[in-house]
Amino acid sequence: MLDKNQVQLIESDVESARITLENLSHELVDHICCEVEEQMGNGKSFEEAYTLIKKETGILVLQKIQENTLYLIDKNYARMKTTLKITGNVSLALLGMGTVLKIFHWPGASPALLLGFVLLCFIFFPSAIYLNHKEFKAKGRTALNVSILIGGIVLMIGILFKVMHWPGASFLLFTGWSIVVGVFLPVLLFVKIREVSTTKEKVVYVLGVIALMIFEAATMFKMFHWPGATFLMVIGAELLMCFFLPMYTFIRLRESGKITGQFIFIITTSMYAIALTVLLSFATSSNVIGHFVNGASNSAKILSYFEKKNKQWTVSDSLHTKTDTLVLSIAEEADKVHQLIVSIKLNLVQTVDQVDEPTARMCISNPDQIVASSNYDAGNIVLLGSGGNGLATALKQALENFRKKAVQASSSNPGLSKNIETFLSTSPVQNETGSNTWEEANFRNKLLIGTIVNLSTIEKNVRIVETLTIEDIQHKTNSPKTL
């Protein structure tokens, strides 16, 4: 017969296999005890007998027994299990395909991503939570499941809205992250502390959850372009990779005596995810944004040159002649476009960075000072608006008015007129999928810094046309001015 301590050891091992069906748990303990007693009757010690039985009846076997039992007694469980397998594979395939199509700007990306996210959010994820609830019934698990169900779905919908550039993405992302970081992770820590018995394990789980909270908060800060994101991301990543993962690996190795393939996959995937997130964060700031910042700076220098040059034509001019009046008229129209573009830039920077006008003007002059330079939504909101009522419409109209006046002023010079039409074209833009309006092609789904570069390029073209037109007017009247 087995003594009390030996029976408790068997019960503990069965419990560690997460056998949560109470009757099944008792039956498995009784079965294992009988098998051990039979082996002990053949002359083996308890340790030898129990080691042999554990090899034949491991944790995976016990979990499979519970799964088969649930299949027999719970029809919903069986349906959910089948649904989980199908929707998991299909949603993963759709999201992967949609991502590839999105990267290469091929048609079909939006439907694939939308369907993939719908299956993931509303079928796969709830099914997974339901199965987890059925399999692991313990105190605190209900709050854990509810919080991750709500927070996870809201967060995934927010990601979908962000990818599709739909309004409301920021609110959904903030709400989802708040639930995950502020509710789910603290509840998870509470549940884990209750489940483990040693102080070392409790310390490891506390460290892991705190590190995960910091890292998730850093990801949210990075998404919203809030200050401190990089610092938090480095701290969270260091805690996870240098402290939690090694300590957690050591505990699991000591408990089981071996490392399974599944465990290696989990640890490796976690480290890759953390490392790639940090590296991609830095790469975006240093490479992509830097390229656009250089472009904006170069455009600003060229623009400044032409502004100074054009000013010399008009400062000393009087309104006594028809020629001078025409020159001033061209300059006034160019200034209108310039002022509109400056106001749009200020609107963009103030919208995303939430700063006052003087600070926004400083950021426009020094694009590397824009905090949210990688924001994708500002151009859609400010320039395109809803239903095409954004500022891009007013900018297009101002450009067409200026172009019309410049073409009229240079009507006797067909070559110049053609160049003006090219420089200030607002025609639809052809691409591999068809054509887009001028507004869509220049401002739809662009980085904020990219939108500012496009605006600076338009402004530069306006000043170039202004210079060429005024020079042509002066040349025709044989009254060139010294530059």
C-alpha positions as CSV (number, residue, x, y, z in Angstrom):
1,M,0.0,0.0,0.0
2,L,1.1,3.5,-0.7
3,D,1.5,6.0,2.1
4,K,-0.1,9.4,2.3
5,N,3.0,11.3,1.0
6,Q,3.2,9.0,-2.0
7,V,-0.4,9.4,-2.9
8,Q,-0.1,13.2,-2.5
9,L,2.8,13.2,-5.0
10,I,0.7,11.4,-7.6
11,E,-2.2,13.8,-7.0
12,S,0.2,16.7,-7.4
13,D,1.5,15.3,-10.7
14,V,-2.0,14.8,-12.1
15,E,-2.9,18.3,-11.1
16,S,0.2,19.6,-12.8
17,A,-1.1,18.0,-16.0
18,R,-4.1,20.4,-15.7
19,I,-6.7,17.7,-15.3
20,T,-9.6,19.8,-14.2
21,L,-12.5,17.4,-14.5
22,E,-12.9,16.4,-10.9
23,N,-14.2,12.8,-11.4
24,L,-11.7,12.1,-14.1
25,S,-8.9,13.4,-11.8
26,H,-9.9,11.0,-9.0
27,E,-10.1,8.1,-11.4
28,L,-6.7,8.8,-12.9
29,V,-5.1,9.0,-9.4
30,D,-6.7,5.7,-8.4
31,H,-5.6,4.1,-11.7
32,I,-2.0,5.3,-11.3
33,C,-1.8,4.2,-7.7
34,C,-3.0,0.7,-8.6
35,E,-0.4,0.5,-11.4
36,V,2.4,1.6,-9.0
37,E,1.3,-0.9,-6.3
38,E,1.3,-3.6,-8.9
39,Q,4.9,-2.8,-9.9
40,M,5.9,-2.6,-6.3
41,G,4.5,-6.1,-5.8
42,N,7.0,-7.2,-8.4
43,G,9.8,-6.1,-6.2
44,K,10.4,-2.5,-7.3
45,S,10.7,0.5,-5.0
46,F,8.1,3.3,-5.2
47,E,10.5,5.6,-7.0
48,E,11.3,2.9,-9.6
49,A,7.7,1.9,-10.1
50,Y,6.4,5.5,-10.3
51,T,9.1,6.5,-12.8
52,L,8.2,3.5,-15.0
53,I,4.5,4.4,-14.9
54,K,5.2,8.1,-15.6
55,K,7.0,7.1,-18.7
56,E,4.0,5.2,-19.9
57,T,1.4,7.7,-18.7
58,G,3.0,11.2,-19.2
59,I,1.3,14.6,-19.0
60,L,0.4,14.6,-22.7
61,V,-1.3,11.2,-22.3
62,L,-3.3,12.5,-19.3
63,Q,-4.3,15.7,-21.2
64,K,-5.4,13.6,-24.2
65,I,-7.6,11.5,-21.9
66,Q,-9.3,14.6,-20.6
67,E,-9.7,15.9,-24.1
68,N,-11.3,12.7,-25.3
69,T,-13.6,12.7,-22.2
70,L,-14.7,16.2,-23.0
71,Y,-15.4,15.2,-26.6
72,L,-17.8,12.5,-25.3
73,I,-19.6,14.4,-22.6
74,D,-19.7,17.9,-24.1
75,K,-20.9,18.4,-27.7
76,N,-20.1,22.1,-27.6
77,Y,-16.5,21.3,-26.8
78,A,-16.2,19.0,-29.8
79,R,-17.7,21.6,-32.1
80,M,-15.5,24.4,-30.7
81,K,-12.4,22.2,-31.1
82,T,-13.2,21.6,-34.7
83,T,-14.0,25.2,-35.3
84,L,-10.7,26.2,-33.6
85,K,-8.6,24.1,-35.9
86,I,-10.4,25.2,-39.1
87,T,-10.6,28.9,-38.4
88,G,-7.1,29.1,-37.0
89,N,-5.6,27.7,-40.1
90,V,-7.8,29.7,-42.5
91,S,-7.4,33.0,-40.7
92,L,-3.6,32.6,-40.5
93,A,-3.5,31.8,-44.2
94,L,-5.7,34.9,-45.1
95,L,-3.7,37.2,-42.9
96,G,-0.4,36.0,-44.4
97,M,-1.7,36.3,-47.9
98,G,-3.2,39.8,-47.2
99,T,0.0,41.0,-45.7
100,V,2.0,39.9,-48.8
101,L,-0.5,41.6,-51.1
102,K,-0.4,44.7,-48.9
103,I,3.4,44.9,-49.0
104,F,3.4,44.6,-52.8
105,H,0.3,46.8,-53.3
106,W,-1.4,44.1,-55.2
107,P,-5.2,43.9,-55.5
108,G,-7.1,41.7,-53.0
109,A,-5.2,42.8,-49.9
110,S,-8.0,44.5,-48.1
111,P,-10.6,41.7,-48.5
112,A,-8.1,39.1,-47.4
113,L,-7.1,41.1,-44.3
114,L,-10.7,41.9,-43.4
115,L,-11.9,38.3,-43.7
116,G,-8.8,37.0,-41.8
117,F,-9.3,39.5,-38.9
118,V,-13.1,38.7,-38.8
119,L,-12.4,34.9,-38.5
120,L,-9.6,35.6,-36.0
121,C,-11.5,38.0,-33.8
122,F,-15.0,36.6,-33.8
123,I,-14.6,32.9,-34.3
124,F,-11.1,31.6,-33.5
125,F,-10.3,33.7,-30.5
126,P,-13.7,33.2,-28.7
127,S,-13.4,29.5,-29.4
128,A,-9.9,29.4,-27.9
129,I,-11.1,31.2,-24.8
130,Y,-14.1,28.9,-24.4
131,L,-11.9,25.8,-24.7
132,N,-9.5,27.2,-22.2
133,H,-12.4,27.9,-19.8
134,K,-13.6,24.3,-20.2
135,E,-10.2,22.7,-19.7
136,F,-8.8,24.9,-16.9
137,K,-11.4,25.7,-14.3
138,A,-9.8,27.5,-11.4
139,K,-10.5,30.4,-9.1
140,G,-9.7,33.7,-11.0
141,R,-9.8,32.0,-14.4
142,T,-13.2,33.5,-15.3
143,A,-11.9,37.1,-14.8
144,L,-8.8,36.1,-16.7
145,N,-10.7,34.7,-19.7
146,V,-13.2,37.6,-19.8
147,S,-10.6,40.3,-19.7
148,I,-8.4,38.8,-22.4
149,L,-11.5,38.0,-24.6
150,I,-12.7,41.7,-24.5
151,G,-9.3,43.3,-24.5
152,G,-7.9,40.9,-27.2
153,I,-10.9,41.4,-29.6
154,V,-10.9,45.2,-29.2
155,L,-7.1,45.3,-29.7
156,M,-7.3,43.1,-32.8
157,I,-10.1,45.2,-34.3
158,G,-8.0,48.3,-33.6
159,I,-5.1,46.8,-35.5
160,L,-7.4,46.0,-38.4
161,F,-8.7,49.6,-38.4
162,K,-5.1,50.8,-38.2
163,V,-4.0,48.6,-41.2
164,M,-7.0,49.7,-43.2
165,H,-6.6,53.4,-42.2
166,W,-10.2,53.6,-40.9
167,P,-11.3,56.3,-38.4
168,G,-11.4,55.2,-34.7
169,A,-8.3,53.0,-34.8
170,S,-6.5,55.0,-32.1
171,F,-9.5,54.8,-29.7
172,L,-9.8,51.0,-30.2
173,L,-6.1,50.4,-29.8
174,F,-5.9,52.5,-26.6
175,T,-9.0,50.7,-25.2
176,G,-7.7,47.2,-26.1
177,W,-4.2,47.9,-24.7
178,S,-5.6,49.4,-21.5
179,I,-7.7,46.3,-20.8
180,V,-4.8,43.9,-21.6
181,V,-2.2,45.9,-19.6
182,G,-4.4,47.2,-16.8
183,V,-6.8,44.2,-16.3
184,F,-5.6,41.0,-17.9
185,L,-2.0,41.0,-16.9
186,P,-2.6,41.8,-13.2
187,V,-5.3,39.1,-13.1
188,L,-2.9,36.7,-14.8
189,L,-0.3,37.5,-12.1
190,F,-2.8,36.8,-9.4
191,V,-3.8,33.5,-10.9
192,K,-0.2,32.4,-11.4
193,I,0.8,33.3,-7.9
194,R,-2.0,31.2,-6.5
195,E,-1.1,28.2,-8.6
196,V,2.6,28.0,-7.6
197,S,3.9,27.1,-4.2
198,T,7.5,28.2,-4.0
199,T,8.8,31.7,-3.5
200,K,11.2,31.5,-6.4
201,E,8.4,30.7,-8.9
202,K,6.3,33.6,-7.5
203,V,9.2,36.0,-8.0
204,V,9.7,34.8,-11.6
205,Y,6.1,35.3,-12.5
206,V,6.0,38.7,-10.8
207,L,9.1,39.7,-12.8
208,G,7.6,38.3,-16.0
209,V,4.3,40.0,-15.8
210,I,5.8,43.4,-14.8
211,A,8.3,43.1,-17.7
212,L,5.4,42.2,-20.1
213,M,3.4,45.2,-18.8
214,I,6.3,47.5,-19.5
215,F,6.9,46.1,-22.9
216,E,3.2,46.3,-23.9
217,A,3.0,49.8,-22.6
218,A,6.1,50.7,-24.6
219,T,4.5,49.2,-27.8
220,M,1.4,51.4,-27.1
221,F,3.5,54.5,-26.5
222,K,5.4,53.8,-29.8
223,M,2.1,53.3,-31.7
224,F,0.8,56.6,-30.4
225,H,4.1,58.4,-30.7
226,W,4.2,59.3,-27.0
227,P,7.5,60.3,-25.4
228,G,9.4,57.6,-23.5
229,A,8.5,54.7,-25.8
230,T,12.0,53.8,-26.6
231,F,13.2,53.9,-23.0
232,L,10.3,51.7,-21.9
233,M,10.8,49.3,-24.7
234,V,14.5,48.8,-23.9
235,I,13.7,48.2,-20.2
236,G,10.9,45.8,-20.9
237,A,12.9,43.9,-23.5
238,E,15.9,43.6,-21.1
239,L,13.8,42.3,-18.3
240,L,12.1,39.7,-20.5
241,M,15.2,38.5,-22.4
242,C,17.9,38.8,-19.7
243,F,16.0,37.9,-16.6
244,F,12.5,36.4,-17.0
245,L,13.1,33.9,-19.9
246,P,16.4,32.5,-18.4
247,M,14.8,32.1,-14.9
248,Y,11.6,30.6,-16.3
249,T,13.6,28.2,-18.5
250,F,15.7,27.1,-15.5
251,I,12.5,26.3,-13.4
252,R,10.9,24.3,-16.2
253,L,14.1,22.4,-16.8
254,R,14.4,21.6,-13.1
255,E,10.8,20.4,-12.9
256,S,10.7,18.2,-15.9
257,G,14.3,17.2,-16.3
258,K,14.2,17.8,-20.0
259,I,13.3,20.5,-22.5
260,T,10.5,19.6,-25.0
261,G,10.3,20.8,-28.6
262,Q,7.2,22.8,-27.7
263,F,9.0,24.6,-24.9
264,I,12.0,25.5,-27.2
265,F,9.6,26.8,-29.8
266,I,7.8,29.1,-27.3
267,I,11.0,30.5,-25.9
268,T,12.6,31.0,-29.3
269,T,9.5,32.6,-30.7
270,S,9.2,35.0,-27.7
271,M,12.8,36.1,-28.0
272,Y,12.5,36.7,-31.8
273,A,9.3,38.6,-31.3
274,I,10.8,40.9,-28.7
275,A,14.1,41.4,-30.5
276,L,12.5,42.1,-33.9
277,T,10.0,44.5,-32.3
278,V,12.8,46.6,-30.8
279,L,15.0,46.4,-33.9
280,L,12.1,47.4,-36.2
281,S,11.3,50.3,-33.9
282,F,14.8,51.6,-34.2
283,A,15.0,50.9,-37.9
284,T,11.9,52.9,-38.7
285,S,13.3,55.9,-36.8
286,S,16.8,55.9,-38.3
287,N,16.3,54.8,-41.9
288,V,12.8,55.5,-43.3
289,I,12.1,58.6,-41.3
290,G,15.7,59.9,-41.9
291,H,15.2,59.5,-45.7
292,F,12.1,61.7,-45.6
293,V,13.7,64.2,-43.3
294,N,16.6,64.7,-45.7
295,G,14.1,65.1,-48.6
296,A,12.1,67.7,-46.7
297,S,15.3,69.6,-45.8
298,N,16.5,69.6,-49.4
299,S,13.1,70.8,-50.7
300,A,13.2,73.6,-48.1
301,K,16.6,74.8,-49.3
302,I,15.5,74.9,-53.0
303,L,12.2,76.6,-52.0
304,S,14.1,79.3,-50.0
305,Y,16.3,80.0,-53.1
306,F,13.4,80.6,-55.4
307,E,11.4,82.6,-52.9
308,K,14.4,85.0,-52.5
309,K,14.8,85.2,-56.3
310,N,11.1,85.8,-56.9
311,K,11.0,88.5,-54.3
312,Q,13.6,90.6,-56.2
313,W,11.1,90.8,-59.2
314,T,8.3,92.2,-57.2
315,V,9.7,94.3,-54.3
316,S,10.7,97.3,-56.5
317,D,7.9,97.0,-59.1
318,S,5.2,99.6,-59.2
319,L,1.7,99.2,-60.6
320,H,2.2,101.8,-63.3
321,T,2.4,99.3,-66.2
322,K,0.5,96.3,-67.4
323,T,3.6,94.2,-67.1
324,D,4.2,95.0,-63.5
325,T,0.5,94.3,-62.7
326,L,0.8,90.9,-64.3
327,V,4.0,90.1,-62.4
328,L,2.4,91.0,-59.1
329,S,-0.7,89.0,-60.0
330,I,1.4,85.9,-60.6
331,A,3.3,86.5,-57.3
332,E,0.1,87.0,-55.4
333,E,-1.4,83.7,-56.7
334,A,1.8,81.9,-55.8
335,D,1.7,83.4,-52.3
336,K,-1.8,82.1,-51.8
337,V,-0.7,78.6,-52.6
338,H,2.3,79.0,-50.3
339,Q,0.2,80.3,-47.4
340,L,-2.3,77.4,-47.8
341,I,0.4,74.8,-47.8
342,V,2.0,76.3,-44.7
343,S,-1.4,76.3,-42.9
344,I,-1.9,72.6,-43.9
345,K,1.6,71.7,-42.6
346,L,0.8,73.5,-39.3
347,N,-2.5,71.7,-39.1
348,L,-0.8,68.3,-39.6
349,V,1.9,68.8,-37.0
350,Q,-0.5,70.3,-34.4
351,T,-3.0,67.4,-35.0
352,V,-0.5,64.6,-34.3
353,D,2.0,66.2,-31.9
354,Q,-0.6,68.2,-30.0
355,V,1.6,71.3,-29.9
356,D,1.0,75.1,-30.2
357,E,1.6,77.0,-33.4
358,P,5.1,78.4,-32.6
359,T,6.3,74.8,-31.9
360,A,4.6,73.5,-35.0
361,R,6.4,76.2,-37.1
362,M,9.7,75.1,-35.6
363,C,9.0,71.5,-36.4
364,I,8.2,72.4,-40.0
365,S,11.5,74.1,-40.3
366,N,13.3,71.2,-38.6
367,P,11.4,68.0,-39.7
368,D,13.5,65.8,-37.4
369,Q,11.8,67.5,-34.4
370,I,8.4,66.1,-35.4
371,V,7.6,63.4,-32.8
372,A,4.9,61.6,-34.7
373,S,6.7,61.7,-38.1
374,S,5.6,58.1,-38.9
375,N,1.9,58.7,-38.3
376,Y,-0.2,57.4,-41.1
377,D,-3.6,58.9,-40.2
378,A,-3.0,62.6,-40.2
379,G,-2.9,63.0,-44.0
380,N,-6.1,61.0,-44.4
381,I,-7.9,63.1,-41.8
382,V,-6.6,66.6,-42.6
383,L,-6.1,66.4,-46.3
384,L,-8.7,63.9,-47.5
385,G,-11.3,64.1,-44.7
386,S,-14.5,62.1,-45.1
387,G,-16.2,62.1,-48.5
388,G,-13.4,64.2,-50.0
389,N,-14.0,67.3,-48.0
390,G,-10.4,67.7,-46.7
391,L,-7.9,70.5,-47.3
392,A,-6.5,68.7,-50.4
393,T,-9.6,69.8,-52.4
394,A,-8.8,73.5,-51.5
395,L,-5.1,73.0,-52.4
396,K,-6.0,71.4,-55.7
397,Q,-8.3,74.4,-56.5
398,A,-5.6,76.9,-55.6
399,L,-3.1,75.1,-57.8
400,E,-5.4,75.0,-60.7
401,N,-6.1,78.8,-60.3
402,F,-2.4,79.5,-60.2
403,R,-1.7,77.2,-63.2
404,K,-4.4,78.8,-65.3
405,K,-3.0,82.3,-64.6
406,A,0.6,81.2,-65.3
407,V,-0.4,79.5,-68.6
408,Q,-2.3,82.6,-69.7
409,A,0.7,84.8,-69.0
410,S,3.0,82.5,-71.0
411,S,0.5,81.8,-73.8
412,S,3.0,83.1,-76.4
413,N,5.6,80.6,-75.2
414,P,4.2,77.0,-75.9
415,G,7.2,75.3,-74.5
416,L,6.9,77.1,-71.2
417,S,3.1,76.5,-71.1
418,K,3.6,72.8,-71.5
419,N,6.2,72.8,-68.7
420,I,3.8,74.6,-66.4
421,E,1.1,72.1,-67.1
422,T,3.5,69.3,-66.2
423,F,4.9,71.0,-63.0
424,L,1.4,71.8,-61.6
425,S,-0.6,68.9,-63.0
426,T,-3.6,67.8,-60.9
427,S,-4.7,65.1,-63.2
428,P,-5.5,61.5,-62.0
429,V,-2.3,59.4,-61.5
430,Q,-2.0,56.0,-63.2
431,N,-0.7,53.0,-61.3
432,E,-0.6,49.3,-61.6
433,T,-4.1,48.9,-60.3
434,G,-5.8,51.6,-62.4
435,S,-5.8,55.3,-61.6
436,N,-6.2,57.5,-58.4
437,T,-7.2,61.1,-58.1
438,W,-4.5,63.6,-57.6
439,E,-5.5,63.9,-53.9
440,E,-5.5,60.2,-53.3
441,A,-2.1,59.7,-55.1
442,N,-0.4,62.4,-53.1
443,F,-1.9,62.0,-49.6
444,R,-3.7,58.7,-49.0
445,N,-2.0,56.4,-46.5
446,K,1.3,58.4,-46.4
447,L,3.6,58.8,-43.5
448,L,3.2,62.3,-42.0
449,I,6.8,63.2,-42.9
450,G,6.1,61.9,-46.4
451,T,3.0,64.1,-46.7
452,I,5.1,67.1,-45.6
453,V,7.7,66.2,-48.3
454,N,5.0,66.0,-50.9
455,L,3.6,69.4,-49.8
456,S,7.1,70.9,-50.0
457,T,7.6,69.5,-53.5
458,I,4.3,71.1,-54.6
459,E,5.4,74.4,-53.0
460,K,8.8,74.2,-54.7
461,N,7.1,73.5,-58.1
462,V,4.9,76.6,-57.6
463,R,7.9,78.8,-56.9
464,I,9.7,77.4,-60.0
465,V,6.7,78.1,-62.2
466,E,6.5,81.6,-60.6
467,T,10.1,82.3,-61.5
468,L,9.9,80.9,-65.1
469,T,6.7,82.9,-65.7
470,I,7.9,86.2,-64.4
471,E,11.2,85.8,-66.3
472,D,9.2,85.2,-69.5
473,I,7.1,88.2,-68.9
474,Q,10.1,90.4,-68.3
475,H,11.9,89.0,-71.3
476,K,9.0,89.8,-73.6
477,T,8.9,93.4,-72.4
478,N,12.7,93.7,-72.8
479,S,13.1,94.8,-69.2
480,P,15.1,92.1,-67.4
481,K,16.1,92.8,-63.9
482,T,19.4,91.9,-62.2
483,L,19.2,89.0,-59.8
